Amino acid sequence: MRVTLFGASGLLGHDLVPELSGEHDQLTALSVEDADLRDHAGVRDVIRDSRPEWILLLAAYTDVDGCESKRDLAFAVNCEGAVNVARAAQEAGSRLMFISTDYVFDGAKRSPYQVNDARCPTSVYGESKARAEEQLLNILPEVCIARTSWLFGHGGKCFPATILKLASTRPEVSVVNDQRGSPTYTPDLASALVKLCRANAQGVVHVTNSGNCTWYDFATEIVRRSGLPAIVKPVTTAEFPRPARRPAYSVLSPDSLHAYNIPMPDWQDALRRYLASAPTASGSIVP
Ligand SMILES: NC(=O)c1ccc[n+]([C@@H]2O[C@H](COP(=O)([O-])OP(=O)(O)OC[C@H]3O[C@@H](n4cnc5c(N)ncnc54)[C@H](OP(=O)(O)O)[C@@H]3O)[C@@H](O)[C@H]2O)c1
């Protein structure tokens, strides 16, 4: 496949770039210096020059709390930037895969969200991605929107890395126990996204590791597996208010992914593999 990827320097980009670097693929991996999503002409030029069969749009302003105070920036990058890419894709005749988020939902459900459940974001970040989804579906009806959640991996800051750091320096770590979702390991996600492209996927697809947990459950498992002595204490979101409201429940149904016969490992197995390759605070490798 000939692929142009926006967001190469990010957490997910770190694992998608190698996934598309084999001899059968031709990848143009772009960072913000190569093309800022807000620059319509620049985006159009890189797409025209690279003539991709697929465009993978991972680039986004992902600071969920930062988006609350920088609404204009959130919409300029996440929504208008995505529209710039979609228009350029249309001109070039390229397929587009847009990476979206569980935060397009409000979390009021108690059973997994289906791809056609109504969007109802509660944060500026979620709203910017939800509006982008709607506009992209209008501009490019064959777009593929891959919603994912709770990413972790070795390409940037993530929850397990933070917990490992805190648990190695403090006796107790407080973690919210009233938000439930599916942690997703970026190498597993990258592999599934490429399979979706090869399968010519279109429409909305939910792509996460299987199973679900609260952030407290996730942290407990990280500390237990790493053998650190810290105690993980469950707390409520109300005790730790943040600028952006997060959904209390944002588990995404895997049905849409199963339709493409793409299985995903469970999040505990993904965490085991992450820890097996994660340097600890002391510089050694966690078994
Ligand atoms: N992280 C999660 O838990 C999570 C959950 C659900 C969905 N997602 C979605 O998954 C995708 C990948 O997330 P991620 O965690 O890999 O994000 P990330 O680590 O924050 O990386 C975002 C990438 O976008 C680039 N970028 C930012 N502003 C840009 C602009 N104006 N023009 C061009 N590029 C720009 C960044 O470049 P610089 O590094 O140079 O700034 C970076 O390469 C995003 O679309 C996100 O919304 C993430």
The ligand as an SDF file (V2000), in Angstrom:
LIG
                    3D

 48 52  0  0  0  0  0  0  0  0999 V2000
   -4.0200    8.7760   23.5910 N   0  0  0  0  0  0  0  0  0  0  0  0
   -5.2090    8.2140   23.8130 C   0  0  0  0  0  0  0  0  0  0  0  0
   -5.4830    7.6750   24.9010 O   0  0  0  0  0  0  0  0  0  0  0  0
   -6.2570    8.2300   22.7270 C   0  0  0  0  0  0  0  0  0  0  0  0
   -7.5060    7.6510   22.9920 C   0  0  0  0  0  0  0  0  0  0  0  0
   -8.4700    7.6460   21.9740 C   0  0  0  0  0  0  0  0  0  0  0  0
   -8.1780    8.1920   20.7400 C   0  0  0  0  0  0  0  0  0  0  0  0
   -6.9650    8.7600   20.5180 N   0  0  0  0  0  0  0  0  0  0  0  0
   -6.6960    9.3440   19.2010 C   0  0  0  0  0  0  0  0  0  0  0  0
   -5.6400    8.6030   18.6130 O   0  0  0  0  0  0  0  0  0  0  0  0
   -4.8420    9.4540   17.7950 C   0  0  0  0  0  0  0  0  0  0  0  0
   -3.3910    9.2910   18.1680 C   0  0  0  0  0  0  0  0  0  0  0  0
   -3.2500    9.6670   19.5380 O   0  0  0  0  0  0  0  0  0  0  0  0
   -1.8110    9.7530   20.2140 P   0  0  0  0  0  0  0  0  0  0  0  0
   -2.0140    9.4360   21.6560 O   0  0  0  0  0  0  0  0  0  0  0  0
   -0.8130    9.0190   19.4090 O   0  0  0  0  0  0  0  0  0  0  0  0
   -1.5470   11.3210   20.1180 O   0  0  0  0  0  0  0  0  0  0  0  0
   -0.2090   12.1180   20.4670 P   0  0  0  0  0  0  0  0  0  0  0  0
    0.8110   11.2310   21.0700 O   0  0  0  0  0  0  0  0  0  0  0  0
   -0.6210   13.3590   21.2000 O   0  0  0  0  0  0  0  0  0  0  0  0
    0.3080   12.5310   19.0280 O   0  0  0  0  0  0  0  0  0  0  0  0
   -0.3920   13.4480   18.2750 C   0  0  0  0  0  0  0  0  0  0  0  0
    0.3850   13.7450   17.0250 C   0  0  0  0  0  0  0  0  0  0  0  0
   -0.2820   14.8190   16.3390 O   0  0  0  0  0  0  0  0  0  0  0  0
    0.7010   15.7810   15.9690 C   0  0  0  0  0  0  0  0  0  0  0  0
    0.0690   17.0900   15.8640 N   0  0  0  0  0  0  0  0  0  0  0  0
   -0.4200   17.8620   16.8580 C   0  0  0  0  0  0  0  0  0  0  0  0
   -0.9120   19.0110   16.3490 N   0  0  0  0  0  0  0  0  0  0  0  0
   -0.7170   18.9500   15.0070 C   0  0  0  0  0  0  0  0  0  0  0  0
   -1.0060   19.8300   13.9280 C   0  0  0  0  0  0  0  0  0  0  0  0
   -1.5860   21.0260   14.1270 N   0  0  0  0  0  0  0  0  0  0  0  0
   -0.6800   19.4460   12.6780 N   0  0  0  0  0  0  0  0  0  0  0  0
   -0.0670   18.2550   12.4570 C   0  0  0  0  0  0  0  0  0  0  0  0
    0.2420   17.3840   13.4310 N   0  0  0  0  0  0  0  0  0  0  0  0
   -0.0790   17.7340   14.6960 C   0  0  0  0  0  0  0  0  0  0  0  0
    1.7320   15.7040   17.0760 C   0  0  0  0  0  0  0  0  0  0  0  0
    2.9400   16.2820   16.6540 O   0  0  0  0  0  0  0  0  0  0  0  0
    3.9620   16.8540   17.7760 P   0  0  0  0  0  0  0  0  0  0  0  0
    4.3320   15.6730   18.6140 O   0  0  0  0  0  0  0  0  0  0  0  0
    5.0830   17.3950   16.9840 O   0  0  0  0  0  0  0  0  0  0  0  0
    3.1860   17.8880   18.5230 O   0  0  0  0  0  0  0  0  0  0  0  0
    1.8120   14.1920   17.2750 C   0  0  0  0  0  0  0  0  0  0  0  0
    2.6270   13.5950   16.2860 O   0  0  0  0  0  0  0  0  0  0  0  0
   -5.3820   10.8670   17.9840 C   0  0  0  0  0  0  0  0  0  0  0  0
   -6.1750   11.1990   16.8810 O   0  0  0  0  0  0  0  0  0  0  0  0
   -6.2240   10.7790   19.2400 C   0  0  0  0  0  0  0  0  0  0  0  0
   -7.2940   11.7000   19.2090 O   0  0  0  0  0  0  0  0  0  0  0  0
   -5.9940    8.7860   21.4700 C   0  0  0  0  0  0  0  0  0  0  0  0
  1  2  1  0
  2  3  2  0
  2  4  1  0
  4  5  1  0
  4 48  2  0
  5  6  2  0
  6  7  1  0
  7  8  2  0
  8  9  1  0
  8 48  1  0
  9 10  1  0
  9 46  1  0
 10 11  1  0
 11 12  1  0
 11 44  1  0
 12 13  1  0
 13 14  1  0
 14 15  2  0
 14 16  1  0
 14 17  1  0
 17 18  1  0
 18 19  2  0
 18 20  1  0
 18 21  1  0
 21 22  1  0
 22 23  1  0
 23 24  1  0
 23 42  1  0
 24 25  1  0
 25 26  1  0
 25 36  1  0
 26 27  1  0
 26 35  1  0
 27 28  2  0
 28 29  1  0
 29 30  1  0
 29 35  2  0
 30 31  1  0
 30 32  2  0
 32 33  1  0
 33 34  2  0
 34 35  1  0
 36 37  1  0
 36 42  1  0
 37 38  1  0
 38 39  2  0
 38 40  1  0
 38 41  1  0
 42 43  1  0
 44 45  1  0
 44 46  1  0
 46 47  1  0
M  CHG  2   8   1  16  -1
M  END
$$$$
